[in-house]
Each structure stands twice: as C-alpha cells, then as structure tokens.
Amino acid sequence: MPNYTLYYFSGKGGGGKAEICRMLFVAGNQKYEDRRIEVNEWDTYKGQMPGSVLPILEIDSKVQIPQNMAIARYLAREFGYHGRNNIEQARVDYISDNFHEIHNDFIRFDYEKDPSKARELRHVYEETCRKVLPFMEDTLKMNYGGDGWFIGDKMLMCDMMCHSALENPLLHNNNLLKTFPKLESLRRRVKNQPELAEYFKRHKDIRI
Ligand SMILES: N[C@@H](CCC(=O)N[C@@H](CS)C(=O)NCC(=O)O)C(=O)O
C-alpha cells in the first residue's frame, strides 16, 4: 500500500477544501498522514509544493498531486468511490463539481475583506446556491426517489461531497437546506456510515 501524506492548512477554512479527501481515506479504511501546515510554516513549504498552493497529496514521498478535486477523484478511483464505468464516473464528477462550485463561491465571499466586493461575491454565491441546490435535489430524487445515494446502491464520492462541501455554508446559514429535505437526509446518511460516524465522533473539534 502506498504511503499517503495530505498537506493542508490548519485553522478556519483549514478542513474545507481537503475534507473530501480525508473522508475518502476514512471511508476506504486507508492509512494516511493528515499533515496540517500552520501559517508560520507556509513560507518553508510553499516552494516545495507544485503551484505553491495546498492541498497537495504526496504519494510515497515521490509524486505530488495538487488541486483538491483532482486529488479527490484519484482517491475515489483508488478506493472504489468513483462509479463502475465511464458514465457513472462522469455523473459522479458533475454532481461533485456542482457541490464544489457552492463551496468555492462560499469561500471567496467569506474570505473577502473589502465589504463592497464581499457583497458582490455573496450575491454570486447565493445565485450559485439558487441554481445548484434544486438541481441536486432533483438529481438525487432520480435514484430511489432520493432516499438512497445519488447513483446505484453505494455511497460514492458525490454523496460525500454533499456533506463536505456544504459544511462551511451550513455553519454560516443552518437553514440552507430547509427546502431540500432529500439533500439534508443524504448528509445524515453519509455522516452515519460506520467509518465516517467514528471519524466525526473523534474529530468533534475538527477544524473546518
Ligand atoms: N484550485 C485549487 C486552489 C488551491 C488554493 O487556492 N489553495 C489556497 C488555500 S485554500 C492556498 O494554498 N493559498 C496559499 C497561497 O496562495 O499562498 C484547489 O482547489 O485545490
């Protein structure tokens, strides 16, 4: 089995982008080092990271992969959470990317210091939610009326994305899914999967 190290920042927002990767390791029962970089260490590491950004997945101290969704897809393929064929994988990707879009737009507005830019970015984020959430609720309903997983009979990466990507937006507004009950229950099903339930219990203080 390869040696995996996942590098990401500690602190607020520190779990957000890398959290889907951690969930994939946990769900797949795979060992990895969860390396949290403190802000004051970043100058030392920055030059060693492709693209000078985190998250980075390092495999056997040889290969380094940047871009959180590329890392997540790689892990999903390795551990069996990316669907059984090319069509299923494309569906897993588009569903995951929709949730990623919400998370990305949320981070952009949440981190913006300039109040007028933050207002604009908040509007962009809210528009994204307005378009994506009903689409995702309807997509989920296409499989077992929305009472199972997005695709087939097994939790896949896109189901986990519904959990990880909406975590920060829900901390900001806990009514976000009020009118999307199927997505809300899906998040509970993901959280209650045995390995993940144990992980979330252990990480009550998780830095997201
Ligand atoms: N598109 C990349 C963006 C990565 C990114 O922007 N990472 C930020 C933290 S969320 C970063 O490393 N910032 C440090 C810097 O720019 O010095 C991804 O999704 O992985």
The ligand as an ORCA input file, in Angstrom:
! r2SCAN-3c Opt
* xyz 0 1
  N      -7.868     25.348     -7.201
  C      -7.026     24.948     -6.093
  C      -6.869     26.161     -5.195
  C      -5.959     25.909     -4.058
  C      -5.832     27.160     -3.208
  O      -6.196     28.275     -3.601
  N      -5.301     26.973     -2.005
  C      -5.127     28.068     -1.091
  C      -5.751     27.723      0.268
  S      -7.474     27.382      0.148
  C      -3.639     28.288     -0.862
  O      -2.852     27.349     -0.927
  N      -3.235     29.502     -0.518
  C      -1.866     29.797     -0.134
  C      -1.194     30.792     -1.008
  O      -1.772     31.179     -2.039
  O      -0.072     31.195     -0.635
  C      -7.697     23.779     -5.358
  O      -8.936     23.729     -5.364
  O      -7.002     22.925     -4.795
*
